[in-house]
């Protein structure tokens, strides 16, 4: 069997998390960690790589070369890159890895680091037109801002200053577009980032897991899919959030109710794990007691967590980590990520072994 060279694309800052998941799932051997991507090699067939929860998407490595220059005349090198791809082998491996063999057209998405005198559409067209010609099918340009028709093969082109990399998506749609995500709301969490938080929380069977600001339910749903033998509770004040969460979590054993995160209807010390993306007046305005002060959120977190329990939270500023430390939470791991132009901190806190007055 031909070895498949795969590339998992991810949120910047989660590269090591994705690599760890690849190894833990036994998917293959990690060969390279780059900017927002993890390369790995596998001799296995089947759709197992499509189960990567922390990756945005998974591709077959189609071709690579040193990064081209910065001017439009260098785009001819991208056309040559597309000409070097072994199309027949790629299409066969795509099916072996769980993708579809039916391809009706070509679409390309490009990104690059550093300043260039060409734009992403110039790079996409240079590659896409060659691929379409070689496959004998049509090319859909993104230049007009219109999405491609169904069953077009998705190709990814990256220029990182060192390498030019061309990849073929295995599935028809990106992995981060979860099937459960029927409803969305402003500030909803990116599912692979939620999955990374879940893995950091180390949820065991029998654990009671809480999201006091559950929004559309993404964290709890990812946690339920990862560890279905735990118990899950979500609260939110906003009616629109509760409707979205209940629709997204339909069929899963997740309890979702209305409550103020600064005054939770829970006894003290009964929660093993907290997962939360608190509304610190960014995309989503804090409501209820949290609108007055974030100290109410920290106080409730301290009250409901069992001694030795753990909280994994997404915090926008380094000063928010200090607020947790003042409540005697111990930061066990701090990981900075970049998403939608922001650079928040993914923090794993341990609760004190003994509860004391806050």
N, C-alpha and C positions, 0 to 999 in steps of 0.2 A: 504493500500500500504506500502511495506517495504521501510524504509528510506534508501536512497543511501548515503553512505559516500564517498565523492569525494576529490581528491587532485589535486590542480593546481600547476604545476611546473613552475618556472620562473627564470629570470635572478636575480642573487644575488643583492639585493638592491631594487628590485621592489616588495618585498613581501607585503608591506603595500598598494602599488598601486593596486595590484591584489585583495587584500582583499576589498578595497574600490569599485572596479568594481563589484565584486561579490554582495556586498550589494546594490549598485546602480541599478543593473539589477534585484534585487529581486530573486537571484538564491537560496538562502538558508541562513543558519546561520554559520558564521565562528567560528570554534572551536579551531583552533591552527595555529600559524604562526611559521614556522621553517626555517632552512637553505634552501633557494630556493624553499620553498613549502608553500602552504596555504591549510589547511584542512577545508572543509565545509560540512554541512549536508543538504540534500534536500529531500522533499517528492514529488517533481514535477517530472513528466515523460516528455519525449521529449528532443530534442537536444539543449535546450537553453544554457546549460553550454558550448557547443561547440562554442558559440559566444563570449567567453572571448577573447578580442583582446590583452590584455597585458600578457597573460599566454603563455608559450612555449607549454604546453600540459595539458590535463586533464585526470585523471585516476580515477578508482574505487579503494578504499582502500580494499586490499584483505586480509592482515594479518599484525599484528605487534607484536613485542616482544622486550625486552631489547636488546640493541646491543650485539652482540656476542664478543668473545675475539679477540685477534690479530693474532692468529696462525692458521695454516692450519687445525689442529685437531678440531678447533672450527667450521669449515664449516659444520659439521654434524648438528649443530643447525639451519643452514639455510635450510637444507633439512626438518627438522621438521617444520620450519616456512611455507614452501610450502605445507606441509601435513595438516596444520590447515586451509587453505583457503577453503571457502565454494564455490566450483567450480560451482555447479548448480545455486546458487543464483547470483553469479557474472555474469555468462553468460546471465541470464535473465535480470539483471539490465543493463548490457551492451546494450542490444537491447532497453530497455525502455529509456535509455539516448541518443539514436540516433546512436548507433554503430551497427555493423553487427553481425548477429548470425552465419555466416559462418566462421569456423576456420579450417585451414588445417595444422597448425603446431604452434610451440611455439618458440619465441625468447625473450631473456632477455638482458636488459642493466643495468649494475650495476655501482654504484659509492660509494665511502666512504671517510670519513674524518679521518685523522690520519694515522700513519704508521702501516702496517700489513705485515705479512710474506706470505700472499697470494695476488694474483693479481685479477683484476676485472673478468678475464675469469674464474678463479677458483670459484669465488662466483656465477657467472652467470650459470656455468655448474651444480653446486650443487643444485641450485633452478630449473633450466630449465629441467633437467632430471626427477625430481620428478613431475613437472607440466605436462610434456609430457606423462609420464606413467599414471597419473591420468586421463588425457583427452583421452588417447588412440590414440595419434597422434605423429608425429615426432618432434624432437627438433633440431633447427638450432643453432649451436654454433658460436659465433662471433670470436672465437680464431684464425681462419684462415684469418680474415680480409675481409670476403665476406658477403655482405648484405643478409638478409633473402628473400625468395621468397614472392610474394604477398599473402595476406590473412593469414599470420601468425599472431597469437595474440601477441601483444607487451606487455611485462611485464617489470616493472621498480623495481629495488631493490636499496634501499639507506641504508647506515650505517652511522649515524651522530655522533657516540660516545655515544649517549643516547638510540636511538631506531634503530631497524632494521625494515624497512617498505617495504612491498611487495605490488605492485600496478598493475592493469590491465588497459592498455590504452583503451579508449572508441572507438576511431576511428582507421582505418587501418594505418593512417599516422599522424605524429605530427601536432598540430595546427599551429606551427610557419612556416610550409611549405605552404605559401600562394599560392592559385591557380593563382593569377595574376603574380607571380614572374616567368615570362618566360625567362628573361635575367638577368644575374648578372654581376657585375664588381668588381674588387678589392676594398675593403673598403666599400662595400654596407652595409647599416644599417640593423641590425637584426629587422625584422618586429614587434615583441612584444615591443621592446624598442622604436621603432618609434611610436607605438600606445600609449605608456606611455607618450611620449612627446606631442602627439596630445591632449591627455586628459588634460595634464597640461596647454596647451595653451588656453583652454576654448574658442573654436571657436564658434561664433554665426552665425545664418543665415544672409546672406548679407555681412559678413566680406570678405575682400580681403586678401588672404594668400599667402605668398612668401617663396620660398626656393631658395636663390641665388646660391647655390652649390648643385643642386638637384641630381647629380649622377644618379642612376638607378630609381629614382622617388619614393622610398619607403615612405618617409615622406609625400609627397603630396598625394599619393594614399591612405595611411592610413587615412589622414585627410579627403579626399574626401568621403571615405566610412563611416567615423564617422559623418561628417556634409556635406551632399551633397548639401545644399542650400547656401554654400559659394562659392567664386570665387578663383581659384587657378592658380598661375603662378610659373614656374620653369625655372631657367637658369643654364647653365653650359658651360664651354669652350671646354670640351673634346667631340669630335664627337662620340666616342664610348659610352660615358655616355648618350648623347642625343638619340642615337639609342636605347639603353636599356630602357631608361625612356619612350620613345614614344611607344615602344612595350609593356611594362608592363602596361602603362596607357591607352592602346587602349580601346575605348568605354567610357572613363570617361571624364567629362568636365574639363580637365586640360591643360593649355597652357604651352608648353615647347619650349624654344628658346635658341639660342646660345648667350652668353654674358659673359663679365668679371664681376665677383662678386665685383670687386673693382671699377667698373664704369658701373652701371646698367642703362639700357634705360628706366628709370621710373622717373616720376615727384616726387618731394619731398613731404613727408607727406601723401602719399596715401595708405599706407599699414597698415592694422589693426593687422596682426599677421605675425611673421617670425618664420619659423621652419628650423633649419639648423644643419648639422653635418659638420662643416668647415674642409677643407683639410689642417691641420696644419703639413704637411710634415711627417705624420706617414705612414699608409698604402698607402696613396695617396699623391703625391707631389703637393704642391700649384703651380698654374700656373698664368700667366698674372700678374696683379698688386699685387696679393697676394703673389707671389714668392719673391717680394722685401720686403714686410712688411705686417703684419697682421693689421696694423693701417688703411689700405685702406678698409678692410672689415668692421671694426668697424665704420669708417666714413660713409660708404654707409648705414650701418644698421641704424645709427642715422639719416641720411638724409631722407630715404624713410619711416621710421616708423611714423605713425600719432601720434600726441601728446596723451599720455596716452595709446599708443599701447603696444603690448607685444611681446617679443621674447623668444622662448624656444630653447636653443642650447646645444649641447654636446661638452664639453670642456675637453681637456686632462689634464690640470694642474690647480692648484689653482691660479697660477699667471695670467691665462687667465681671471679668474673672476675679478681680480683687474683691468685688462685692460678695461673691460666693465664698471666698476665703474668710472674709470678715464674719460670715455665718458659720465658720468652723468646718466648711466643706473642704476636702482635700483634693486638689486637682491631680489626677493620676496621669492624664494625657491631654495635651493641647495640640491641635492640628489646624493650621490655617488653610482655608480653601478660597478659591476665587470663583464667583458665580454671579452672572448678570451685572458685572462691573464692580460688585462689592467684594470685600475680603473678610468675611466673618471668621470666627474661631469655633471650631468643633471641640467641645471640652467634655471630658469624662471626670465627674466629681464622685468621690466616695463620701458618704455620710459618716459622722462620728460613730464609733462603736457603741457609745452610750448617749441617749438623748438627754439633753439638758435644756433648761429654759433659754429661749432665744432673746 
